C-alpha cells in the first residue's frame, strides 16, 4: 500500500520521476530476491545437508553397534534421531522449493526491468506488476526467515543428540 502511495505521489511530479521510482523499486526487488536465492543455497549447503548427513551417520552407527535388544533410553535416542532426520528432509525440500520460486521470480523481475527500460508499458500497469512482485518477494522473505529459524533449531538438536 505504501508503495502505491509513493508511486502515486511521484506520478504527480512528472513522468521522469515516476519511471525512475519504478526502476529503482524493481532493482531493489531484484536484489532482495537474489539474496533470498543465495542465502537459501548457503543454508542448504552449510547447515541442512551436513546436518542431514551427520544424523544419518549417527543412526547407521547406532544400528550397527547396538545389540538387537536396546534399552528404553537408547530407543528414545534412536527415535529422536529419526525425527531429526525427517526434519532435515522437510527443510531440504522447503529450501529446494524456495530456490525454485526465487529463480522464477528473478526471471519475472528481469522481464519487468526490460519493460521498464523499454518504456513500452504504461506506468499504472508497471505499478500493479511491481506491487504484485513486491508481495511475492515479501512472502519469499518470510519463508526464508522460517527456514533459518528451523535450521538453527535442528542444528541445536543435532548437537545435543
MOVEN-V718226 format. One record per residue. N is the residue number from 1. PSI is psi in whole degrees, 0 to 359 (NA if undefined). OMEGA is omega in whole degrees, 0 to 359 (999 if undefined). Layout:
N_PSI_OMEGA / N_PSI_OMEGA
//
This chain:
1_316_179 / 2_325_178 / 3_317_180 / 4_317_180 / 5_314_180 / 6_313_182 / 7_325_176 / 8_319_177 / 9_318_180 / 10_328_178 / 11_321_180 / 12_340_180 / 13_339_179 / 14_157_185 / 15_325_181 / 16_318_180 / 17_322_179 / 18_313_181 / 19_319_179 / 20_318_180 / 21_318_179 / 22_315_180 / 23_320_180 / 24_315_179 / 25_321_178 / 26_318_177 / 27_320_179 / 28_317_178 / 29_321_179 / 30_317_178 / 31_315_181 / 32_313_181 / 33_324_176 / 34_322_177 / 35_320_177 / 36_314_180 / 37_312_183 / 38_314_181 / 39_321_178 / 40_317_178 / 41_318_180 / 42_318_179 / 43_315_180 / 44_312_184 / 45_319_189 / 46_338_182 / 47_305_190 / 48_307_182 / 49_316_176 / 50_321_178 / 51_321_178 / 52_317_179 / 53_319_179 / 54_319_179 / 55_316_178 / 56_319_179 / 57_315_179 / 58_317_180 / 59_318_179 / 60_319_179 / 61_315_180 / 62_314_182 / 63_328_179 / 64_324_189 / 65_336_181 / 66_150_178 / 67_172_181 / 68_327_177 / 69_127_182 / 70_161_180 / 71_169_179 / 72_321_179 / 73_316_179 / 74_319_179 / 75_319_179 / 76_321_178 / 77_317_179 / 78_317_177 / 79_319_179 / 80_319_178 / 81_320_179 / 82_319_177 / 83_320_178 / 84_317_178 / 85_318_177 / 86_322_178 / 87_316_177 / 88_318_179 / 89_316_180 / 90_315_181 / 91_324_176 / 92_320_178 / 93_315_178 / 94_318_179 / 95_317_179 / 96_315_178 / 97_321_179 / 98_321_177 / 99_317_179 / 100_314_181 / 101_319_181 / 102_324_177 / 103_317_179 / 104_319_180 / 105_324_176 / 106_320_178 / 107_318_178 / 108_319_180 / 109_326_176 / 110_321_176 / 111_318_179 / 112_316_178 / 113_320_178 / 114_318_178 / 115_318_180 / 116_314_182 / 117_328_180 / 118_337_181 / 119_17_185 / 120_324_184 / 121_155_175 / 122_156_182 / 123_324_181 / 124_318_178 / 125_317_180 / 126_321_179 / 127_317_178 / 128_316_179 / 129_316_180 / 130_320_178 / 131_316_178 / 132_312_181 / 133_326_178 / 134_318_178 / 135_320_177 / 136_318_179 / 137_321_177 / 138_319_178 / 139_316_178 / 140_318_180 / 141_322_178 / 142_318_178 / 143_319_178 / 144_317_178 / 145_315_179 / 146_318_179 / 147_317_179 / 148_312_181 / 149_313_181 / 150_325_178 / 151_318_178 / 152_316_179 / 153_314_181 / 154_320_178 / 155_319_178 / 156_317_178 / 157_320_181 / 158_323_179 / 159_327_183 / 160_344_181 / 161_NA_999
//
